[in-house]
Amino acid sequence: MDKRFVVETGPSAAVKTWQAGGLAAKVVQAHQELADCRACPRDCAVDRLADELGTCHVGRWAQVTAAFAHFGEEDCLRGRRGSGTIFFGSCNLRCVFCQNWDISQSTAGRIHTDRELASLMLDLQAAGCHNINLVTPEHVVPQVVEALAVAVPAGLQRPVVYNTSAYDAVSSLQLMDGLVDIYMPDFKFWEPETARHLAKAKDYPDVARAAIAEMHRQVGDLVVDDDGVAVRGLLVRHLVMPGQTAEATSIFNWLAAEVSPDTYVNIMAQYRPEYRVPGESRYASIDRRPRPQEIAAAYRAASDAGLWRFDERQAHAM
């Protein structure tokens, strides 16, 4: 473990903001964002305070599809007691290959008010989870702010993980500044046409670059405690896709040159054809698992770019 990235633990970002008296102003901003919704790059401009629905089909309150102690996350998040994950429904991307489509694309999640969502966070903390891990929160940032404004004064102390596709509005990320400890974005695609075809979001690459740069500005490179559990910083995921080695190379080169060569990365090899892909001719290019040489090429591209901080299990496998 590189001692440069090991720190002593202290109050979470949200606790510091609450102690400084900054939470109330963020709730006011959250309400303003909901009234003319620009919470994500879809820019629907609907009044979600009045329960009007835009692309995400989520109105006044967030939809939660699952919440539990997750032991399948990165080593630095799951630790020994798990990462306290809260899965939000109705993801603002429309990835045709989504492996969690039954959760992320569903509108069947249970509605949670700010107090109910805060209660979930406190329950996960009471269960011993190392952090509160918000999964696909891009479209419910205002509701998350409201919930944290309830949970933190009630005793929430765990670091907050913002686990995102990176299809985030910079304005929403700025609203989360001082509330998030660990940002964990995907960087899925480099080419706009790929993003249009596979996620219905041609602007995804530009949005992701701006979002990840803002995340790093807020929290810096990932730092951990003496047990290797994440405390603060940026962790970027990239799912190795069939036939997209060139895009992975561009992503890693950008991360090393424009964000930081010390960016902690998780190069994920678990892609499999799911959701709308199997048997669909227009998605034939990704209707297979990535080949071993494609996975190896992604690791080489990351290393050649100057990136070196990988998940411990990955590092041992290289």
DRENROMAR-217318 format. One record per atom (N, C-alpha, C, O, CB): residue in one letter; x, y, z. Coordinates in steps of 0.1 Angstrom, whole numbers, plus 5000, padded with zeros to 4 digits. Atoms other than C-alpha are relative to their C-alpha. Glycine has a CB too. Layout:
AXYZ/...
***
This chain:
M500849885000/M500050005000/M500950125000/M501750145009/M499050005012/D499249885001/D501550334989/D499650105011/D498450155012/D499850074986/K500349914988/K501750555021/K499650144996/K499050215004/K501250005009/R500549875005/R501150865000/R498550025000/R498050135001/R500650044987/F501450005002/F497550764997/F499349945012/F498149895011/F499649934988/V500550054988/V496950655033/V499850125010/V500850195012/V500849895007/V500249894991/V495350905057/V499249965013/V498749855013/V499150114993/E500850034988/E493750915092/E498650044996/E498350144989/E500650085012/T501549975002/T489950915092/T499650125009/T500250155019/T499249885004/G500649884993/G487951225103/G498650014996/G498049914991/G500850124996/P501449995004/P484451355099/P499850004985/P500650044978/P499550145006/S500450005014/S482751295066/S499850144995/S499650235003/S498849914998/A500349875007/A482251575041/A498750065005/A498650185008/A500149994985/A501449964997/A478551595049/A500050055015/A499350155018/A499049904998/V499949964986/V479251615087/V500750145001/V500250235008/V500749905008/K499349875000/K481751905081/K499150114995/K499050225001/K501349994992/T500949905006/T479152085059/T498950045010/T498650155012/T499549964987/W501149984990/W476452045086/W500650085011/W499950185016/W499549875005/Q499549934989/Q478752165113/Q500350144997/Q500350235005/Q501349935005/A499749865005/A479652475092/A498750074997/A498750194993/A500949994988/G501349935003/G475852545088/G499750014985/G498950094982/G500150135006/G500249995014/G475852475051/G498949914994/G498749924982/G501349974993/L501050105006/L473152205047/L498750074996/L498150044986/L499749895010/A501349945003/A470152435048/A500050074986/A499050064979/A499650105011/A499949945013/A471352635018/A499949904989/A499449934978/A501250094999/K500050105011/K471852324998/K498649944998/K498349914987/K501049885004/V501450045001/V468252215005/V499250104991/V498450064983/V499449975013/V500749905008/V467052544991/V500449994985/V499549994977/V500450145005/Q499650025014/Q469152494960/Q499449874994/Q499149874982/Q501649994999/A500650135005/A467852134957/A498650024995/A498149974985/A500049895011/H501449975004/H464252264956/H499950084987/H499050064979/H499350075012/Q500049925012/Q465152514930/Q500349914987/Q499749934977/Q501050115001/E499750085011/E466652244908/E498849914997/E498649884985/E501249915004/L501150095003/L463552024911/L498850084994/L498150024986/L499549945013/A501149925006/A461152314902/A500150024985/A499150034979/A500050135007/D499849995015/D462652344867/D501249904997/D502349944995/D500450154996/C499050114998/C464452014865/C501150004989/C500949984978/C499449875000/R498750025008/R468052024851/R500949915008/R502149935007/R500650144997/A499150084991/A469251764876/A501049914993/A502049884998/A499149925009/C499050085008/C470851564848/C500050064986/C499350154983/C499549855000/P499949945014/P471851634812/P498849994991/P498850044980/P501249944994/R501250015008/R468451544799/R499350134999/R498550164990/R499149895005/D500649875000/D467351894808/D498550014997/D498150084988/D500850094990/C501450015003/C463651814810/C499250125003/C498250154997/C499449885007/A500749874997/A462652144826/A498649985006/A497850075004/A500050094989/V501350024994/V459651984843/V500050045015/V501150055021/V499649854999/D500149964986/D458352084878/D499849875008/D498749825010/D498950105002/R500150124993/R459151774898/R499550025014/R499049935021/R501349935001/L500649984987/L458051944930/L498549984999/L497849955009/L500350155005/A501450025002/A454551924915/A499849864994/A498749834989/A499550104990/D500150145005/D455251554905/D499949994985/D499449894980/D498849945006/E499950015015/E455651634868/E501249904997/E502249905004/E500250144993/L499050105004/L457651354850/L500750044988/L500150084978/L499349874999/G499249995012/G460451384826/G500549874995/G499949774997/G501250105003/T499450125006/T462751134809/T500149895011/T499949775008/T501350034994/C499750104990/C463550954842/C498749945006/C498849845013/C500950065011/H501350054994/H459850914852/H500050005015/H499349925021/H499749864994/V500049994985/V460651014888/V499650145003/V500150244998/V501449975005/G500649874996/G458651294903/G500650065013/G501850085014/G498549995002/R499649934988/R458851454937/R501049925009/R502049985014/R498850045009/W499250084991/W460451164956/W500849894992/W500449854982/W499249945011/A499150105006/A463250914948/A499349865001/A498649835010/A501350005006/Q500450145000/Q462450554939/Q501249915003/Q502249924997/Q499449964986/V498950094996/V464550294957/V499649864997/V498549815001/V500350025016/T500350145004/T464749944942/T500649905009/T500249785010/T500449984986/A499450104990/A467049784968/A501050085009/A501550195005/A500849894992/A499049944991/A469249864998/A500549895009/A499749825015/A499350115008/F499450114992/F471649625015/F501550025001/F502150114994/F499749874993/A498550004999/A475249565026/A500649924988/A500349804987/A500449945014/H499550065013/H477049494993/H501549955002/H502350035006/H499950104988/F498650054998/F480149264994/F500649974986/F501649914985/F500049875008/G499550025013/G480649264956/G500750124994/G501150124983/G498949964991/E499449885005/E482049614953/E501549995001/E502149895006/E499550135008/E498550004999/E485749714951/E500549975014/E499850015024/E500550134994/D499450034987/D487949594979/D500050125010/D499650115021/D501449954999/C499849884992/C488449954991/C498650055005/C498650145013/C500850104993/L501449964996/L484650004994/L499349905009/L498749935019/L499150024988/R500750104992/R483449675008/R500649965013/R500049935022/R499849874991/G499350034988/G486149625034/G499649865006/G499449774998/G499750115010/R500450124994/R485149365059/R498549995003/R497949895005/R500749985013/R501449994996/R481549485066/R499150044989/R497950064991/R499950105012/G500949975011/G480249575032/G499850144998/G500050235006/G498749935002/S500349865004/S479349885013/S498450025001/S497749934995/S500550034986/G501549994998/G475850015022/G499350064988/G499250184987/G499750095012/T500549965013/T474350034988/T498550045000/T497749965006/T500249904989/I501449975003/I471050214979/I499950024985/I500550114979/I499650145008/F500250005014/F469950144944/F498850084996/F497750065001/F499849864994/F501149915005/F467750414927/F499549954987/F500349914978/F500450154999/G500650055013/G465350314899/G500050114990/G500350234993/G498649955003/S500249905011/S464850484865/S501350074997/S501350204996/S498950105003/C498749945005/C468550544855/C499850104988/C498950074980/C501049894997/N500249905011/N468850844832/N500749964987/N500550034977/N500550145004/L499550055012/L470850644807/L499149884995/L498449835003/L501549955001/R500850125006/R469350374784/R500949904994/R500849874982/R498950064990/C499050105005/C472250134781/C499349874996/C498649815004/C501149975010/V500750125005/V470949844759/V500649875006/V500049775005/V500150004985/F499350124995/F473449604776/F500050005015/F500749915021/F501450004995/C500049984986/C472649704812/C499949865007/C498949795005/C498950095005/Q500050124992/Q473449414836/Q499150005012/Q498849905018/Q501449965004/N500949984989/N471249554863/N498750064995/N498050145003/N500750095011/W501149935006/W468449654840/W498749985008/W497850075008/W499749954986/D501250024992/D465749494863/D499950105012/D498850125017/D500049865004/I500049904989/I466849744890/I500050144994/I499250234997/I501149985009/S499849865005/S468150044871/S499050064991/S498850184991/S501450014994/Q500949955010/Q465650064843/Q498549995006/Q497650034998/Q500149924988/S501350024995/S462649984866/S499450135006/S500150215011/S500049895010/T500749894993/T460050234877/T499249945011/T498350015017/T499150084990/A500850074990/A458749984902/A500550015014/A500049965024/A499949854997/G499449984987/G460950094931/G499050075009/G498150145005/G501350084999/R500949934990/R459250214963/R500450145002/R501650185003/R500149925013/I499849864998/I458850584967/I500550025014/I500049965024/I498850084997/H499549974987/H460950724996/H500050155002/H500650224994/H501449945002/T499949864997/T460451065011/T501450025006/T502249935007/T498950045011/D498749974995/D463451245025/D500349935013/D501449885016/D500250155002/R499850064987/R462951105060/R500149844998/R500949785006/R498850035009/E499950155003/E462450745046/E501449974995/E502049874998/E498949954991/L498750025005/L465650775026/L501150025010/L502049945011/L500250094988/A499049984989/A467550915056/A500049885009/A501049845014/A499650135008/S500150114992/S466250625076/S500849884994/S501449805002/S498649965003/L499250115006/L467750375051/L501550025002/L502249935005/L499750004985/M498549974997/M471150545054/M500449975014/M501449915016/M500250154996/L499750024986/L471050535091/L500049855004/L500749805012/L499050075010/D500050144998/D470050165090/D501249934995/D501749845002/D498749944994/L498850065006/L472950075068/L501250035009/L502149955010/L500250054986/Q499049964991/Q475250265091/Q500049915013/Q501049865018/Q500050155004/A500250084988/A473850075121/A500449854997/A500849785007/A498550015005/A499650145004/A474449745102/A501549984999/A502049874997/A499449964987/G498650015000/G478149835102/G500750034987/G501950024986/G500449875005/C499449975013/C478649925066/C501050115001/C500950215008/C498950044990/H498949905000/H481750125058/H499650134994/H500250244998/H501249944993/N500449875007/N479950385037/N498649994995/N498049884996/N501050024988/I501450005006/I476650485021/I500250024985/I500750134981/I499150125007/N499650015014/N476850394985/N498750034991/N497949944990/N500649864996/L501249965008/L474350574962/L500249964986/L501050024979/L499750165002/V499850065013/V473950384930/V498950064990/V497750064992/V499849855001/T500749935011/T472650564898/T499250125007/T498050125006/T499149914993/P500749894994/P471850894917/P499850124991/P499350224996/P500750035013/E499949885009/E472251124887/E498750095000/E498850215000/E500449964986/H501349935002/H468551214884/H499350035014/H498250095014/H499149924992/V500649984987/V467751224922/V500950085010/V500850065022/V499649875006/V499149924991/V470551454935/V499250095009/V499650095021/V500950084991/P500749914990/P468051704950/P499449925011/P499449965023/P498950084993/Q500650084989/Q466251424969/Q501149955009/Q500849935021/Q499249894994/V498950044992/V469651294981/V500450115010/V500750085021/V501249954992/V499649894992/V470551634994/V499050025012/V499450045023/V500050134992/E501149994989/E467151655013/E500249895010/E500149925022/E498649994993/A499950114991/A467751315028/A501350015009/A501249995021/A500149874992/L498849984992/L471351395039/L499750115011/L500350115022/L501250044991/A500349894990/A469951715056/A499249955011/A499250015022/A499350114992/V500750064989/V467851485077/V500949905007/V500949905020/V498749934995/A499350114994/A470251195082/A501250055008/A501649995019/A500549914989/V498749964993/V473451385092/V499750065014/V500350025023/V500750114991/P500349954986/P471851585121/P499549885009/P499649895021/P499050115000/A500550124992/A470351245132/A501149905003/A500949805010/A498949934992/G498850094996/G473851085134/G500749934989/G501649854992/G499549905010/L499350075011/L474950975100/L501450054999/L501650174998/L499350024986/Q498649965000/Q478750975100/Q500849934989/Q501949974986/Q500649975013/R499250075010/R479750735072/R500350084988/R499550174984/R499249874997/P499749935012/P481450855041/P498949974989/P498349864989/P501349964994/V501050025011/V479050905011/V500749974987/V501650044983/V499150134999/V499550045013/V479850724979/V499050044989/V497850004990/V500449854999/Y500949965011/Y478350874947/Y500449914988/Y501449934981/Y500250154996/N499750115009/N478250564923/N499250034987/N498050004987/N499749865007/T500749945011/T477350704889/T500549954986/T501649904985/T500150145001/S499650035014/S477350644851/S500950114995/S501550094984/S498849994992/A499349875005/A479050994848/A499150084991/A499650174985/A501349964994/Y500949925008/Y476051114829/Y499350105010/Y498150095013/Y498949924992/D500449914989/D475751394855/D500150154995/D501050184987/D500949985012/A499949865002/A475051764853/A501050065009/A501050035021/A498650075002/V499049934991/V477951974866/V499350075011/V499850085022/V500950094992/S500749934989/S475452184885/S499549915011/S499649955023/S498750074994/S500450094989/S474151884904/S501349955008/S501249945020/S499449874994/L498850044993/L477751774912/L500450125009/L500950095020/L501149974990/Q499749894992/Q478352124925/Q499150015012/Q499650055023/Q500050134992/L500950014989/L475352084947/L500449905010/L500249915022/L498549974995/M499550114991/M476851764961/M501450035006/M501949965014/M500149874992/D498749964994/D480151944968/D499950025015/D499150115019/D500650134992/G500149994985/G480751915005/G499149905006/G498949895018/G499650135003/L500850114995/L478451615008/L500549864996/L500349775004/L498650024994/V499450125005/V480251344988/V501449995004/V502250085003/V499849994985/D498650034997/D483451185000/D500749934989/D501949964986/D500149925013/I499450085010/I484050934973/I499150004987/I497949964988/I500249855005/Y500750015013/Y483050964936/Y500449884993/Y501649854992/Y500250134992/M499750125008/M482850644916/M499350004987/M498249934986/M499749875009/P500649995013/P481950724880/P500549884991/P501649844992/P500250134993/D499650085012/D481950484851/D500550104989/D500150224990/D498849924994/F499849935013/F483550614819/F499849894990/F500749814987/F501550074999/K500550115008/K481750404794/K500550004985/K501149914980/K498549995000/F499749995014/F482350534759/F500850134997/F500750235004/F498750004991/W499349885005/W484650774741/W499450074988/W499550194987/W501549974997/E500549955012/E482950814708/E498550035001/E497749955006/E500249894989/P501449964999/P479651004706/P499049904993/P497949874998/P499850144994/E500950095008/E478150764680/E499849875008/E498749815008/E500649974986/T500250124992/T478850464703/T499050035011/T498249955014/T501449965006/A500949974989/A477150644732/A498550024995/A497649985002/A500450135006/R501349995006/R474150724709/R499449874998/R498249845002/R500050094988/H500550135004/H473750374697/H499749915012/H498849845012/H501049934991/L500150104989/L474250194730/L499450065013/L499049985022/L501349955004/A500649944988/A472950444756/A499050114998/A498550175007/A501150055009/K500949895003/K470750694738/K500450135005/K499650215010/K498649965005/A499549884995/A472950974748/A501350044992/A502450014997/A500349995015/K498849965008/K475251114721/K501050095007/K502250095004/K499550064987/D499249904993/D476551384744/D500849935012/D501550005019/D499250115005/Y499450064988/Y477751124770/Y501550025001/Y501950065012/Y499849854999/P498549984998/P481551154763/P500350145005/P501150155014/P500749974987/D499749864995/D481551534767/D499550025014/D500250085022/D499350104990/V500549994987/V479351514797/V500849935010/V501149985021/V498549945001/A499250084991/A481451244813/A501350065003/A501850075015/A500249864995/R498749934998/R484651434808/R499850125010/R500650135019/R500650054987/A500249894991/A483251744824/A499649965014/A500150025024/A498950094994/A500450044986/A481651554853/A501249945007/A501449975019/A498949894998/I498950074993/I484751344861/I501150115004/I501650105015/I500749904991/A499149894997/A486951664860/A499550075013/A500350115022/A500250094989/E500649944988/E484551824885/E500149925012/E500449975023/E498550044997/M499950094989/M484551524907/M501450005006/M501650015018/M499649854996/H498650004995/H488351524909/H500350135007/H501050145016/H500949974989/R499849874994/R488351894916/R499550005015/R500150065023/R499350114992/Q500650004987/Q486151834946/Q500849915010/Q501049955022/Q498649965000/V499550104990/V487751524962/V501449954998/V502049895006/V499149885000/G498650045003/G491151464945/G500149854998/G499249784996/G500950045012/D499750145002/D492851124942/D499549925012/D499449975023/D501549984998/L500550084990/L491550834962/L501049985011/L502249955009/L499649864994/V499250044989/V492950794997/V499249915009/V498049905009/V500350135008/V500650104992/V492350515022/V500550015014/V501450085017/V500349864994/D499550004986/D492750445059/D501049885001/D501449824991/D498849985010/D499050114997/D495150195075/D499649864996/D500449784994/D500550015014/D500650135004/D492849905066/D499849994985/D499349894981/D498849975008/G500250005014/G492750005030/G498650034995/G498250014984/G500349864994/V501449965004/V489150125031/V500050154996/V500650235002/V499049985013/A500149865006/A488350435010/A499550105010/A498550075017/A499250004987/V500449894991/V488050765029/V499550114991/V498550174995/V501250045009/R500449885009/R487851025001/R500749984987/R501849924986/R500450135007/G499349995012/G488651074965/G499249944988/G498049904990/G501349935001/L500650055013/L487950954929/L500449864997/L501649834998/L500350104989/L499750145005/L487650594917/L499249994987/L498050014987/L499649895010/V500750015013/V486850544880/V500049864995/V500949784996/V500850094989/R500250145006/R485450224865/R499950014985/R499450114979/R498749945006/H500250025015/H485650114829/H499749864997/H500549775001/H501250054992/L500450135004/L483749814816/L500649974986/L500350044977/L498549985000/V499450045013/V485749634789/V498949954991/V498249854994/V501149905002/M501150045009/M483349604759/M500749934988/M501849974984/M499250124996/P499450065012/P483849384728/P500250104989/P499450184986/P499049894995/G499749925011/G485549564700/G500350155003/G500350234993/G498949994990/Q499849864996/Q486149884719/Q501350045006/Q501450125015/Q498950055009/T498749984994/T489849874727/T500550144997/T501150205006/T501049904994/A499549865003/A490550204709/A499350105009/A499950205013/A499750034985/E500749914991/E487850374730/E500650005014/E500750105021/E498549975000/A499450014987/A489350234762/A501350075001/A501650145011/A500249855004/T498749935000/T492750364752/T499850155001/T500650215008/T500749964987/S500249855000/S491450714746/S499550045014/S499950155019/S498950044990/I500549974986/I489650704780/I501250015010/I501350105018/I498949905005/F498950004990/F492750604799/F501050114997/F501650175007/F500749864999/N499149895003/N494950854781/N499550135005/N500350215010/N500250014984/W500649874995/W492551134790/W500150005015/W500450105021/W498550014996/L500050004986/L492351024826/L501450035005/L501650115015/L499649865006/A498649984995/A496151014830/A500550144997/A501250205005/A500949904993/A499549875004/A496751344811/A499250115006/A499850225009/A500150014985/E500949894997/E493751554821/E499550005014/E499050105020/E498950014990/V500550014986/V492751424855/V501149985010/V501550075017/V498949885002/S498850034992/S495651254873/S500549864996/S499749774995/S499650015015/P499450145002/P498050964866/P499849915013/P500049795012/P501550014997/D500350074988/D497250864902/D498649965002/D498149925013/D500550085012/T501450044999/T493650804894/T499949855003/T500549774996/T499250034987/Y500250144997/Y492450474910/Y498949954990/Y497950014989/Y499549995015/V500950055011/V490850264882/V499649865003/V500449785008/V500650024987/N500550145000/N488749954881/N499749964986/N498750014980/N498849985010/I500250055014/I489049784847/I499249875001/I499749775006/I501449974992/M500950114998/M486049544847/M499949914988/M499749964977/M498650065005/A500050095011/A486049234827/A498749915000/A498749814992/A501249905002/Q501250094998/Q482549094836/Q498950034989/Q497849984991/Q499550025013/Y501149975010/Y480649224805/Y499549874994/Y500249774991/Y500550094989/R500750115007/R478148974791/R498850064993/R498250154998/R499649885010/P501249955007/P475349024766/P498749985009/P498449875013/P499849924987/E501250004991/E472249124786/E498950094994/E499250164984/E500450045014/Y501149905002/Y468949314784/Y499549994985/Y498949894982/Y500550145004/R500549995014/R468249414747/R501049944990/R500749944978/R499750144997/V499050045010/V471449274732/V499949864994/V500049854982/V501450015007/P499950145006/P471148894729/P499049984988/P497850014989/P499649915011/G500850045012/G469948794694/G499550124992/G498850104982/G498849935004/E500549885007/E469349154683/E501150044990/E502250084994/E499750125010/S499049985010/S471149214650/S500750145000/S501950154997/S499349994986/R499449864999/R471749594655/R501050015011/R501850115011/R498950105001/Y499050004989/Y473749504686/Y501049884999/Y501649845009/Y499350005014/A499250125002/A475649214671/A501450025004/A502149925008/A499949954985/S498549984997/S479049374676/S500349985015/S501449965019/S500450144996/I499850024986/I478549344714/I499349885006/I499149865018/I499650135008/D500750124996/D476649014715/D500949895003/D500849784997/D498949964989/R499050104996/R479548834730/R500850055012/R500750175015/R501049964988/R499249954989/R481848844760/R501350064994/R501750024983/R500349885010/P498749955005/P485149034756/P501049895000/P501049805009/P500550125009/R498950105001/R488048814745/R501150035010/R501350155014/R500549994986/P498949984990/P490948764769/P501050104995/P501650185002/P500849875003/Q499049905005/Q493248964745/Q499450145001/Q500250235002/Q500349964986/E500649874998/E490749254747/E500250055014/E500450175016/E498550004995/I499949964986/I490849254784/I501550035003/I501850135010/I499649895010/A498649974998/A494649234784/A500450134993/A501350214998/A500949884994/A499749885007/A494749514759/A499650125008/A500350235007/A499450014986/A500549894992/A492749734782/A501050035011/A501350155014/A498649975006/Y499049994990/Y495249674810/Y501250074995/Y501850165001/Y500349875007/R498849945006/R498149754787/R499850154997/R500750234999/R500449924987/A500349865004/A496450074775/A500050095013/A500650205012/A498750014993/A500049924988/A495950194811/A501450025005/A501850135009/A499249935011/S498649994996/S499550114820/S500850094991/S501650174996/S500649865001/D499249915010/D500950274788/D499650155002/D500450234999/D499749954986/A500449864998/A498950584796/A500650065013/A500750195014/A498450015002/G499449954988/G500650614830/G499249975012/G499650015023/G500350144999/L500850044989/L497850484852/L500649885007/L501249795000/L498549974996/W499450114993/W498950244879/W499349955012/W499649845018/W501450045004/R500750044988/R496450224908/R498849924996/R497849984991/R499650135008/F501150095004/F494249924902/F499449945013/F500149935023/F500549894991/D500650074989/D491849734925/D501049895004/D501649824995/D498649944996/E499050104995/E493949494947/E499949874993/E500949804989/E499949995015/R500250135006/R492349184932/R500550004985/R501149904980/R498649965000/Q499549995014/Q493149314897/Q501550005000/Q502249944991/Q499550134994/A498549985000/A496749404906/A500749865002/A501749834996/A500450095012/H499550144997/H497349044919/H499949914987/H500649824985/H499449935012/A500250085011/A495948904887/A500850044988/A500949964978/A498550014996/M499249955012/M498149114863/M501349934999/M502149964990/M500150155001/
***
